[in-house]
Amino acid sequence: MANLASFLTFTLAYYLTDLGAFASSTIGQIIGITISYIYNSRKTFKKKLGRWKKVLYFSYYTAALLIVAESIDSLIASDFNPQFSWIVCVGLATLINYISVKYIIFKK
């Protein structure tokens, strides 16, 4: 659900505005990360985070967001399809993020 919201936001912002790939990706990812945090903390892991874990969570995702946005922008600048670029970059990030969230952030 979070990735779908992120993808739709990226696609709409990229094609319907003059924001460009980096900004469109960043906006989409912020929406996706917010949905993911709410869902993971309450449904998947059934755990509320303390203050320092929240700082770690959002610091990690801010860094990941910037890396993914820059990667998407670079692929598009190299004439890759915008949606393909998003799928490749976000797909890899999703795998890494799942491992980080499961074994570090929401570790019991």
C-alpha positions in Angstrom: 0.0 0.0 0.0 2.8 2.4 0.9 4.7 1.7 -2.3 1.6 2.1 -4.4 0.9 5.5 -2.9 4.5 6.5 -3.4 4.5 5.3 -7.0 1.2 7.0 -7.9 2.4 10.3 -6.2 5.7 10.1 -8.1 4.1 9.4 -11.4 1.5 12.2 -11.1 3.9 14.7 -9.8 6.5 13.9 -12.4 4.1 14.1 -15.4 1.7 16.8 -14.2 4.1 19.3 -12.7 7.5 20.9 -13.4 9.0 19.5 -10.2 11.3 17.0 -11.9 12.3 13.5 -10.9 14.1 14.2 -7.6 11.4 16.3 -6.1 8.6 14.1 -7.4 10.3 11.0 -6.0 11.0 12.7 -2.7 7.3 13.7 -2.3 6.2 10.2 -3.2 8.6 8.6 -0.8 7.6 10.9 2.1 4.0 9.8 1.6 5.0 6.1 1.4 7.3 6.3 4.5 4.5 7.9 6.5 2.1 5.2 5.5 4.7 2.5 6.2 5.6 3.8 9.6 1.9 3.9 10.7 1.2 0.4 9.4 4.5 -1.2 10.6 4.4 0.3 14.1 0.8 -0.6 14.7 -0.1 -3.6 12.6 3.0 -5.6 11.4 5.2 -5.3 14.5 2.5 -4.2 17.0 5.0 -2.0 18.8 5.2 1.7 19.5 8.7 3.2 19.2 10.4 5.2 21.9 11.9 8.6 21.2 15.4 7.4 20.2 14.0 4.6 18.0 11.8 7.2 16.2 14.8 9.4 15.7 16.7 6.4 14.3 13.8 5.4 12.1 13.3 8.8 10.6 17.1 9.5 10.2 17.5 6.2 8.4 14.6 6.9 6.1 15.7 10.4 5.4 19.1 9.2 4.2 17.5 6.4 2.2 15.0 8.8 0.7 17.7 11.1 -0.6 19.8 8.2 -2.0 16.7 6.7 -3.8 15.6 10.1 -5.1 19.1 10.8 -6.5 19.3 7.3 -8.0 16.0 7.7 -9.7 17.0 11.1 -11.0 20.3 9.7 -12.3 18.6 6.8 -14.2 16.1 9.1 -15.8 18.9 11.5 -16.8 20.5 8.5 -18.5 17.4 8.0 -20.6 15.8 5.2 -18.5 12.0 5.2 -18.3 10.8 7.1 -15.2 8.5 4.3 -14.0 11.2 1.6 -14.6 13.7 3.8 -12.7 11.3 4.1 -9.8 10.6 0.4 -9.7 14.3 -0.5 -9.7 15.4 2.0 -7.1 12.4 1.6 -4.8 12.4 -2.2 -5.2 16.0 -2.4 -3.9 15.4 0.1 -1.2 12.3 -1.8 -0.1 14.3 -5.0 0.4 17.0 -3.2 2.4 14.4 -1.2 4.4 12.5 -4.4 5.3 15.6 -6.0 6.7 16.5 -2.8 8.6 13.1 -2.3 10.0 12.6 -5.9 11.1 16.0 -6.5 12.6 17.0 -3.1 13.9 14.2 -0.6 14.3 11.4 -2.9 15.5 13.7 -5.6 17.0 12.1 -7.1 20.1 
